[in-house]
């Protein structure tokens, strides 16, 4: 990853959203009057993390069902 948050520039990224999550996100964004990016920013802002930055829900992940991380 080459993005530096300290640059002050917005981070433009491409993500893969599976169809059922896309449907949920589109509906949630529309219901709140946000764009998809606005929804994602709001969700990240509200995401509880521990002192290491790890999301509170991370231990609940089934690693075999998670999407692969790609660069």
N, C-alpha and C positions, 0 to 999 in steps of 0.2 A: 504494500500500500504506500503510495507516495503523497497522499494528502496530509497537509500539516494544519490542524485546527487553529494554530496560533497565527496563521496567515490572515485570518479574518474573512476569507473567501468561503462562499457556500460550497458544500461538498456535493457534487453531482455524481451519482452512482447508479448503476443498473442492478436491479435485483430480480430474482425469479420468485414469483408468488404462485403457489399451487392454486388451482381453480377454486376450491372451496374457501380458502383463505382470501382470495381475491374478491369473491362475492361478498364475504363478510366485511372486508375493508371498504369496498365501494359503498355498501349500504351504510356503514358507520360514518364514513366521510360525508356522504350526502345528508344523513340525518343530523349531523353537527354543523353543516355548512362549511366544512373544510375540504381542501383538496387532499389527495392521497398523501402528498408530502407534508401537508399541515397536520394530518392525522398522525403520521409516523413521528413527526417532531413532538407533538403533544404526548403521545404514548411514551416516547423516550424520556421526555421531561418528567413524567409521572412515575417512571419505572423505579421501584425501590432496589437499591444495590447495597452490598455490604462494603466494609472499609477497603476492600480490594477491587471494587467496581463490579463484582460478580452479581448478576441479578438474583433476587431472592428466590425465584422459581427455578433456578438452574439445576438444582438437584433432582427435580421432577422429570427432567428430560430423559427420554428413552434414546440413547445414543444410536441405536440401530435404525430408528425411524427418522432421525434428524437428517436434513439435507447436507450434502458434503460442502465443506468450505472450499471455495475456489479463489484463485488469485486473479 
